[in-house]
Amino acid sequence: MIDQYKYTWKMVKPLIPIIFLALWVILFEEKIWPDWENEIPIKTFSKGELQWEYAMEPSIANDNYRFQFIEFSGKVDTFKNDTLIIDKTTFCKMVNSDTTLFKNIIGNTVVIKGRILGYNRLSKKLRLDKSFIL
């Protein structure tokens, strides 16, 4: 006599971790795949304020703004692949890398929203990622 429950359990048992993983993804989807475009910035800087704040006290500014979303304006100097260079000191890694748009905005002042990764005190360069042109 074949014990059908024994064989059914052997088939269902490997599916249990997959079910738990699927439930976890459903419950915490926003933490796993956040919506970067709708993220609210903690502070809005006008032209040059962000660079000035990091130049004056880089450690305090890093504590306040690291991994936080900010909004600022600045003049686009150039671009490399998917990175815009603004005011010669701010490197913004863009989410959408449309080079035709980048070519059109060189020399213009733009408003950008992005997440601060860090500041290099020696080269005085600020790095951002998840950046968008508003």
C-alpha positions in Angstrom: 0.0 0.0 0.0 1.4 3.4 -1.0 1.2 6.2 1.5 0.0 9.1 -0.6 0.4 11.7 2.2 4.1 10.9 2.5 4.6 11.6 -1.2 2.4 14.7 -1.2 4.4 16.2 1.7 7.6 15.6 -0.2 6.2 17.6 -3.1 4.8 20.5 -0.9 7.8 20.8 1.5 10.1 22.5 -1.0 7.4 25.1 -1.8 7.2 26.4 1.8 10.2 28.7 1.6 9.0 30.1 -1.8 5.6 30.8 -0.3 7.2 32.7 2.7 9.4 34.6 0.3 6.4 35.6 -1.9 4.5 36.8 1.2 7.5 38.8 2.4 7.8 40.5 -1.0 4.1 41.4 -1.0 4.2 42.8 2.5 7.5 44.8 2.1 7.5 45.7 -1.6 8.0 49.4 -1.0 11.2 48.7 1.0 12.6 46.3 -1.6 11.8 48.4 -4.7 11.2 52.0 -3.5 9.6 54.6 -5.8 12.6 57.0 -6.1 10.7 59.6 -8.2 8.1 60.2 -5.6 10.5 60.4 -2.7 10.1 63.6 -0.8 13.4 65.6 -0.3 14.3 66.5 3.2 15.7 69.9 2.2 15.7 72.2 -0.9 18.9 74.1 -1.7 19.2 77.1 -3.9 22.1 77.6 -6.3 25.5 76.9 -4.5 24.1 76.4 -1.0 24.7 72.6 -1.0 28.4 73.0 -2.0 28.8 75.8 0.5 27.4 73.7 3.3 29.7 70.8 2.6 32.7 73.2 2.2 32.1 74.8 5.6 31.5 71.6 7.7 31.7 68.4 5.7 31.3 66.1 8.7 28.2 67.8 10.0 26.7 68.0 6.5 27.5 64.3 5.9 25.8 63.4 9.2 22.7 65.4 8.3 22.3 64.5 4.6 24.0 61.2 3.8 21.6 58.7 2.1 18.9 61.4 2.3 17.0 62.8 -0.7 17.6 66.5 -1.4 16.6 69.0 -4.1 19.0 71.6 -5.5 19.7 73.7 -8.5 22.9 74.2 -10.4 24.5 74.8 -13.8 25.2 71.6 -15.8 28.8 71.6 -16.9 29.1 68.2 -18.7 28.0 64.6 -18.7 29.7 61.2 -18.9 27.6 58.2 -19.7 24.8 58.4 -17.1 26.4 61.0 -14.8 25.8 64.7 -14.9 28.5 67.0 -13.5 26.9 70.1 -12.0 28.9 73.2 -10.8 32.1 71.2 -11.4 31.8 69.7 -7.9 28.6 67.7 -7.9 28.4 64.3 -9.6 24.8 63.1 -10.1 24.2 59.5 -11.3 21.0 59.8 -13.2 18.3 57.1 -13.2 17.3 57.6 -16.9 20.3 58.0 -19.1 18.9 59.9 -22.1 22.1 61.4 -23.7 20.1 63.6 -26.1 18.4 65.3 -23.1 21.9 65.8 -21.4 23.3 67.4 -24.6 20.5 69.9 -24.6 20.9 71.1 -21.0 24.6 71.6 -20.9 25.2 75.2 -19.8 21.7 75.6 -18.4 20.6 75.8 -14.8 18.5 72.7 -13.7 16.7 71.6 -10.6 17.7 68.1 -9.6 16.4 65.7 -6.9 18.8 63.0 -5.7 20.1 60.9 -2.8 23.5 62.0 -1.4 26.1 59.2 -1.2 29.0 61.2 0.1 31.5 64.0 0.0 35.2 63.7 -0.7 37.1 66.4 1.4 40.3 66.2 -0.7 38.8 66.7 -4.1 35.7 68.6 -2.8 33.4 66.5 -4.9 29.9 65.5 -3.9 28.3 62.3 -5.2 24.6 61.7 -5.7 22.7 58.7 -7.1 19.0 58.1 -7.9 18.9 61.6 -9.4 16.1 63.1 -11.5 15.8 66.4 -13.4 12.7 68.2 -12.3 
